[in-house]
Amino acid sequence: MSYEASREGSDDTGMDADLAWQEWKRWLSQAVSAGREAGLGSRELVDYAERVGDFLARHVDPANPQQRVLKELWSVADQGEQRAIASALVKLVGQAGDVGGGYQRDRGRGFTLS
């Protein structure tokens, strides 16, 4: 679905875009949880998230403004920055449960995988 198609029938409050973003995060959370249940560790989950990010950036039109920002960030990021984006997304959807485990604060420079 394209971003423009997702805007059809929406109101000016942005509620439709927010709902689409929440649904996307829920889908990502379920995928991360399934990976955990299959025995994947944090590093492996981030590896897969990078692959998915590459695919989405190349082949999928963003469905909402948040996904458009992610796609634009991904397109200008180098490989290390893309890994950081993938890691942050895995962590973001893991905040509701134990999915985001394995991260440690790295002296004000962000989070690293432990």
C-alpha positions as CSV (number, residue, x, y, z in Angstrom):
1,M,0.0,0.0,0.0
2,S,1.4,3.4,-0.8
3,Y,1.5,6.4,1.5
4,E,-1.1,8.2,-0.6
5,A,-3.4,5.3,-0.7
6,S,-3.2,5.0,3.1
7,R,-4.3,8.7,3.4
8,E,-7.6,8.1,1.5
9,G,-10.5,8.5,3.9
10,S,-8.4,9.8,6.7
11,D,-9.2,12.8,8.8
12,D,-6.9,15.7,9.5
13,T,-6.1,14.6,13.0
14,G,-3.5,12.1,11.9
15,M,-5.2,9.3,13.8
16,D,-5.2,7.0,10.7
17,A,-1.4,7.5,10.3
18,D,-0.9,6.8,14.0
19,L,-3.0,3.7,13.8
20,A,-1.0,2.4,10.9
21,W,2.2,3.1,12.8
22,Q,0.9,1.3,15.9
23,E,-0.1,-1.7,13.7
24,W,3.3,-1.8,12.1
25,K,5.0,-1.7,15.5
26,R,2.7,-4.5,16.7
27,W,3.6,-6.6,13.6
28,L,7.3,-5.9,14.2
29,S,7.0,-6.9,17.8
30,Q,5.3,-10.1,16.9
31,A,8.1,-10.9,14.4
32,V,10.8,-10.2,17.1
33,S,8.9,-12.3,19.6
34,A,8.7,-15.2,17.1
35,G,12.4,-14.9,16.5
36,R,13.1,-15.0,20.3
37,E,10.8,-18.1,20.5
38,A,12.9,-19.7,17.7
39,G,16.0,-19.2,19.8
40,L,17.5,-16.1,18.1
41,G,19.6,-13.8,20.2
42,S,19.8,-10.0,20.1
43,R,22.5,-9.9,17.5
44,E,20.7,-12.3,15.2
45,L,17.5,-10.3,15.5
46,V,19.3,-7.1,14.6
47,D,20.9,-9.0,11.6
48,Y,17.4,-9.9,10.4
49,A,16.1,-6.5,11.1
50,E,18.9,-5.1,8.8
51,R,17.9,-7.4,6.0
52,V,14.2,-6.5,6.4
53,G,15.2,-2.8,6.4
54,D,17.2,-3.2,3.2
55,F,14.3,-5.0,1.5
56,L,11.7,-2.5,2.6
57,A,13.8,0.5,1.6
58,R,14.2,-0.9,-1.9
59,H,10.8,-2.4,-2.6
60,V,8.1,-1.0,-0.4
61,D,6.4,2.4,-0.4
62,P,5.9,3.6,3.2
63,A,2.4,3.4,4.5
64,N,2.6,6.3,6.9
65,P,4.8,9.3,7.7
66,Q,6.8,7.5,10.3
67,Q,7.7,4.7,7.8
68,R,8.6,7.4,5.3
69,V,11.1,9.0,7.8
70,L,12.6,5.6,8.5
71,K,13.0,4.9,4.7
72,E,14.7,8.3,4.2
73,L,17.0,7.8,7.2
74,W,17.9,4.3,5.9
75,S,18.7,5.6,2.5
76,V,21.3,8.1,3.7
77,A,22.7,5.9,6.5
78,D,26.0,4.0,6.1
79,Q,26.0,0.3,7.1
80,G,26.9,1.1,10.7
81,E,24.1,3.6,11.0
82,Q,21.7,1.2,9.4
83,R,22.6,-1.4,12.0
84,A,22.0,1.2,14.7
85,I,18.5,2.0,13.2
86,A,17.7,-1.8,13.1
87,S,18.9,-2.2,16.7
88,A,16.9,0.7,17.9
89,L,13.7,-0.6,16.2
90,V,14.2,-4.1,17.8
91,K,14.6,-2.3,21.1
92,L,11.6,-0.1,20.5
93,V,9.2,-2.9,19.9
94,G,10.8,-4.9,22.8
95,Q,10.0,-2.2,25.4
96,A,6.6,-3.8,26.1
97,G,8.1,-7.1,27.0
98,D,11.4,-9.0,27.3
99,V,12.2,-8.8,23.6
100,G,14.6,-5.9,24.0
101,G,16.9,-7.7,26.4
102,G,20.6,-7.8,25.9
103,Y,21.2,-4.1,25.7
104,Q,23.4,-2.0,27.9
105,R,23.9,1.7,28.1
106,D,27.2,2.7,26.6
107,R,28.4,5.8,28.6
108,G,26.1,8.4,26.9
109,R,26.8,7.1,23.4
110,G,23.6,5.1,23.2
111,F,22.9,1.4,23.6
112,T,25.0,-1.5,22.6
113,L,24.3,-5.2,22.4
114,S,25.7,-7.2,25.3
